[in-house]
Amino acid sequence: MEGVKVEQFKEEITTENFEAVSRRLGKLNWEGNYAEALPLADQVFKFRSEHGDRDAALVNYASNYYSAASRLWKEKGMKVAVDVGKHMNTALRALQERIEKEMEKQGGKKAGMIPVLLNRMTSSELDVMQTVYKRAAEMADSIPLIKPLRELLFKKEKDPIRDFDAAALLAIRAGLKKVREEKEAGKAVAPHTEIFLYSGAFDIAKRYGHKESAARHAVKVFKLAEKYPWPPENVSSEDVLKKMSEYGQAARIARHIRDVARKIENTAKDQEFGRKAEVYAVRIPDQKAKL
């Protein structure tokens, strides 16, 4: 993907065609065509910013660049460390701006503000945040990433948890709280959000040797998986193409659950969700590459 020269989306983005352009961007992402997706993401972000929607657009923008970084890292590792670092920095800076914008609304930076600010965000936004920060923590040893949240996080000199993992945990806690609040208020919550929040909590607990916490989170992930509205497996390629987001998300979820099962050596769940991940990803290039 790196080094590919592409032209920008030639059609001007307008309020009339914005939804169609957004669908195109989503399709390019699921196809793994980041050479076209990222320039289009830049244009969509610019359009939303110019139309008073910058705050809401920041997390979506971060998600696009994080996804591209993850694909490169999965496929080529250290060979493309510079490109991965650039994409991750774009994502991290967008998230930093999102938090700083909330700070401005609350009258500036104050001690202990971060948890309060995160509570103002949606569960979906917090899911993206924890995902990006968690991956940044995993990459930090190998890739020289700028750490934009260092000054915003609680400073505990004896705390062994890295800046990015600390940020991810804050987002996870706020995200799970927000999920409960949104459900109680009768609001629609994307069924994958809670799964990703708990799998994120599992990954961090596992990485730092908190076995009991990791086990509890794994059980929760498996229970949520039983309730997830998995799409039909035996469908035509045409049907999958019409619902790329649905099948792409199912492939992503199954892969994450497979990874949780694999890390606790639950062979049955590993095989069950490994099979699901392969079935759903077979026609979704980006997810197939990340298996």
C-alpha positions as CSV (number, residue, x, y, z in Angstrom):
1,M,0.0,0.0,0.0
2,E,2.8,2.4,0.8
3,G,4.3,4.5,-1.9
4,V,1.3,4.2,-4.2
5,K,0.5,7.5,-5.9
6,V,-3.2,8.2,-6.4
7,E,-5.3,11.1,-7.4
8,Q,-7.8,12.6,-5.0
9,F,-11.5,11.9,-5.3
10,K,-12.3,14.2,-8.2
11,E,-16.0,14.8,-7.5
12,E,-16.5,17.7,-5.1
13,I,-18.1,16.6,-1.8
14,T,-21.4,18.3,-1.2
15,T,-24.2,18.0,1.3
16,E,-26.2,16.2,-1.5
17,N,-23.5,13.5,-2.2
18,F,-22.0,13.2,1.3
19,E,-23.8,10.0,2.2
20,A,-22.7,8.4,-1.0
21,V,-19.1,9.5,-0.5
22,S,-19.2,8.1,3.0
23,R,-20.4,4.8,1.8
24,R,-17.6,4.8,-0.8
25,L,-15.1,5.5,1.9
26,G,-16.4,2.6,4.0
27,K,-16.2,0.2,1.0
28,L,-12.7,1.2,0.2
29,N,-11.7,0.5,3.8
30,W,-13.3,-2.9,3.9
31,E,-11.6,-3.7,0.6
32,G,-8.3,-2.7,2.1
33,N,-7.8,-0.1,-0.6
34,Y,-6.1,2.4,1.7
35,A,-4.2,4.1,-1.2
36,E,-7.6,5.5,-2.2
37,A,-9.3,5.4,1.2
38,L,-6.9,7.7,3.0
39,P,-6.9,10.6,0.5
40,L,-10.7,10.4,0.5
41,A,-10.8,10.3,4.3
42,D,-8.7,13.5,4.2
43,Q,-11.3,15.1,2.0
44,V,-14.3,13.9,4.0
45,F,-12.6,15.2,7.2
46,K,-12.0,18.6,5.6
47,F,-15.6,18.8,4.4
48,R,-17.0,17.9,7.8
49,S,-14.6,20.4,9.5
50,E,-15.7,23.2,7.2
51,H,-19.3,22.4,7.9
52,G,-19.1,22.6,11.7
53,D,-18.8,18.9,12.3
54,R,-15.1,18.7,13.1
55,D,-15.4,17.4,16.7
56,A,-17.6,14.5,15.6
57,A,-15.4,13.8,12.6
58,L,-12.1,13.5,14.6
59,V,-12.7,9.9,15.9
60,N,-13.8,8.6,12.5
61,Y,-10.7,10.2,11.0
62,A,-8.5,8.5,13.6
63,S,-10.3,5.2,12.9
64,N,-9.4,5.3,9.2
65,Y,-5.7,5.9,9.8
66,Y,-5.5,3.4,12.6
67,S,-7.1,0.7,10.3
68,A,-4.5,1.5,7.6
69,A,-1.6,1.3,10.1
70,S,-2.9,-2.0,11.4
71,R,-3.1,-3.5,7.9
72,L,0.5,-2.4,7.1
73,W,1.8,-3.7,10.5
74,K,0.1,-7.0,10.0
75,E,1.4,-7.5,6.5
76,K,4.9,-6.1,6.6
77,G,5.9,-5.3,10.1
78,M,9.1,-3.4,10.7
79,K,9.7,-3.1,6.9
80,V,7.2,-0.3,6.9
81,A,7.7,1.1,10.4
82,V,7.9,4.7,9.1
83,D,4.6,4.5,7.3
84,V,2.9,2.7,10.2
85,G,4.2,5.4,12.6
86,K,2.9,8.2,10.3
87,H,-0.5,6.7,10.2
88,M,-0.7,6.0,13.9
89,N,0.5,9.5,14.7
90,T,-2.3,10.9,12.5
91,A,-4.8,8.8,14.4
92,L,-3.3,9.7,17.8
93,R,-3.2,13.4,17.0
94,A,-6.9,13.3,16.0
95,L,-7.8,11.7,19.3
96,Q,-5.7,14.2,21.2
97,E,-7.5,17.1,19.5
98,R,-10.9,15.5,20.3
99,I,-10.0,15.4,24.0
100,E,-8.5,19.0,23.9
101,K,-11.8,20.2,22.3
102,E,-13.7,18.8,25.2
103,M,-11.3,20.5,27.6
104,E,-11.9,23.8,26.0
105,K,-15.6,23.4,26.4
106,Q,-15.0,22.8,30.1
107,G,-12.9,25.8,30.6
108,G,-9.4,24.4,30.1
109,K,-7.1,21.7,31.6
110,K,-7.7,20.7,35.2
111,A,-6.4,17.9,37.4
112,G,-8.4,14.8,37.1
113,M,-10.4,16.1,34.1
114,I,-9.8,13.2,31.7
115,P,-12.4,10.7,33.1
116,V,-15.0,13.5,33.2
117,L,-14.3,14.5,29.6
118,L,-14.5,10.9,28.4
119,N,-17.9,10.6,29.9
120,R,-19.1,13.2,27.4
121,M,-18.3,11.0,24.5
122,T,-20.3,8.1,22.9
123,S,-19.6,4.5,23.6
124,S,-18.7,4.1,19.9
125,E,-16.1,6.9,20.1
126,L,-14.6,5.4,23.3
127,D,-14.4,2.0,21.6
128,V,-12.3,3.6,18.8
129,M,-10.2,5.4,21.4
130,Q,-9.3,2.3,23.4
131,T,-8.5,0.4,20.2
132,V,-6.1,2.9,18.9
133,Y,-4.4,3.5,22.3
134,K,-4.1,-0.2,23.0
135,R,-2.4,-0.8,19.6
136,A,-0.1,2.2,20.1
137,A,1.0,0.6,23.4
138,E,1.8,-2.7,21.6
139,M,3.7,-0.8,18.9
140,A,5.6,1.6,21.1
141,D,8.6,-0.7,21.7
142,S,9.2,-1.1,18.0
143,I,8.1,2.1,16.5
144,P,9.2,5.6,17.6
145,L,5.7,7.1,18.1
146,I,5.1,10.6,19.4
147,K,3.1,10.3,22.7
148,P,0.6,13.2,22.5
149,L,-1.3,12.1,25.5
150,R,1.6,12.1,28.0
151,E,0.7,15.5,29.4
152,L,-3.0,14.7,29.7
153,L,-2.7,11.4,31.6
154,F,-2.4,10.8,35.3
155,K,1.3,10.7,36.3
156,K,2.1,7.8,38.6
157,E,5.8,7.3,38.7
158,K,5.5,3.8,40.1
159,D,2.7,2.7,37.9
160,P,4.1,0.1,35.4
161,I,1.3,0.7,32.9
162,R,2.4,2.6,29.9
163,D,0.9,5.9,28.9
164,F,-1.1,4.4,26.0
165,D,-2.4,1.5,28.0
166,A,-3.5,3.9,30.7
167,A,-5.3,5.9,28.1
168,A,-6.9,2.8,26.7
169,L,-8.1,1.7,30.2
170,L,-9.7,5.1,30.9
171,A,-11.5,4.8,27.5
172,I,-12.6,1.3,28.3
173,R,-14.0,2.2,31.7
174,A,-15.8,5.2,30.4
175,G,-17.0,3.2,27.4
176,L,-18.6,0.4,29.5
177,K,-20.2,3.0,31.7
178,K,-21.6,4.8,28.6
179,V,-22.9,1.5,27.2
180,R,-25.0,1.0,30.4
181,E,-26.2,4.6,30.3
182,E,-27.2,4.5,26.6
183,K,-29.0,1.2,27.1
184,E,-30.9,2.5,30.1
185,A,-31.9,5.6,28.1
186,G,-33.3,3.4,25.3
187,K,-30.6,4.4,22.8
188,A,-29.3,2.1,20.2
189,V,-25.8,0.7,21.0
190,A,-23.9,-1.1,18.2
191,P,-23.7,-4.7,19.2
192,H,-20.0,-5.0,18.6
193,T,-19.0,-2.1,20.9
194,E,-19.3,-3.9,24.2
195,I,-17.4,-6.9,22.8
196,F,-14.5,-4.8,21.7
197,L,-14.4,-2.9,25.0
198,Y,-14.2,-6.1,27.0
199,S,-11.7,-7.7,24.6
200,G,-9.6,-4.6,25.0
201,A,-9.8,-4.9,28.8
202,F,-8.8,-8.6,28.4
203,D,-5.8,-7.8,26.3
204,I,-4.4,-5.2,28.8
205,A,-5.1,-7.5,31.8
206,K,-3.4,-10.4,30.0
207,R,-0.4,-8.3,29.0
208,Y,0.2,-7.2,32.6
209,G,-0.3,-10.6,34.2
210,H,-3.6,-9.9,35.8
211,K,-4.9,-13.5,35.4
212,E,-8.2,-13.2,37.3
213,S,-9.2,-10.0,35.5
214,A,-8.3,-11.4,32.2
215,A,-10.4,-14.6,32.9
216,R,-13.4,-12.5,33.9
217,H,-13.2,-10.4,30.8
218,A,-12.8,-13.5,28.6
219,V,-16.0,-15.0,30.0
220,K,-17.9,-11.7,29.3
221,V,-16.6,-11.7,25.7
222,F,-17.8,-15.2,25.1
223,K,-21.2,-14.5,26.6
224,L,-21.7,-11.4,24.5
225,A,-20.6,-13.4,21.4
226,E,-23.6,-15.7,22.0
227,K,-26.0,-12.8,21.7
228,Y,-24.3,-11.2,18.7
229,P,-26.5,-11.1,15.6
230,W,-24.2,-13.0,13.3
231,P,-25.1,-12.6,9.6
232,P,-25.9,-15.7,7.6
233,E,-22.8,-17.7,6.5
234,N,-24.1,-19.4,3.4
235,V,-24.8,-16.4,1.1
236,S,-23.6,-15.4,-2.4
237,S,-20.7,-13.0,-3.1
238,E,-23.3,-10.5,-4.3
239,D,-25.1,-10.5,-1.0
240,V,-21.9,-10.0,0.9
241,L,-20.8,-7.1,-1.3
242,K,-24.2,-5.4,-0.6
243,K,-23.5,-5.7,3.1
244,M,-19.7,-5.3,3.3
245,S,-19.9,-3.4,6.6
246,E,-22.0,-6.1,8.3
247,Y,-19.8,-9.0,7.1
248,G,-16.6,-7.1,7.7
249,Q,-17.6,-6.2,11.2
250,A,-18.6,-9.9,11.9
251,A,-15.2,-11.0,10.6
252,R,-13.4,-8.5,12.8
253,I,-15.4,-9.5,15.9
254,A,-14.9,-13.3,15.3
255,R,-11.1,-12.6,14.9
256,H,-10.9,-10.8,18.1
257,I,-12.9,-13.4,20.0
258,R,-10.6,-16.1,18.4
259,D,-7.6,-14.2,19.7
260,V,-9.0,-14.1,23.2
261,A,-9.7,-17.8,23.2
262,R,-6.2,-18.5,21.8
263,K,-4.5,-16.5,24.6
264,I,-6.3,-18.5,27.3
265,E,-5.8,-21.7,25.4
266,N,-9.5,-22.4,25.0
267,T,-9.2,-24.7,22.0
268,A,-13.0,-25.1,21.4
269,K,-13.6,-21.4,21.3
270,D,-10.4,-20.9,19.2
271,Q,-11.6,-23.3,16.6
272,E,-15.2,-22.0,16.7
273,F,-14.4,-18.4,16.2
274,G,-11.4,-19.0,14.0
275,R,-13.7,-20.8,11.6
276,K,-16.2,-17.9,11.8
277,A,-13.5,-15.3,11.1
278,E,-12.4,-17.2,8.0
279,V,-15.9,-17.6,6.7
280,Y,-16.9,-14.0,7.1
281,A,-13.5,-12.6,6.0
282,V,-13.2,-14.6,2.8
283,R,-14.9,-11.9,0.7
284,I,-13.7,-8.9,2.8
285,P,-10.1,-8.3,1.6
286,D,-9.1,-6.1,4.5
287,Q,-10.2,-8.6,7.1
288,K,-8.9,-11.5,5.2
289,A,-5.4,-9.9,5.2
290,K,-5.7,-9.4,9.0
291,L,-6.5,-13.0,9.8
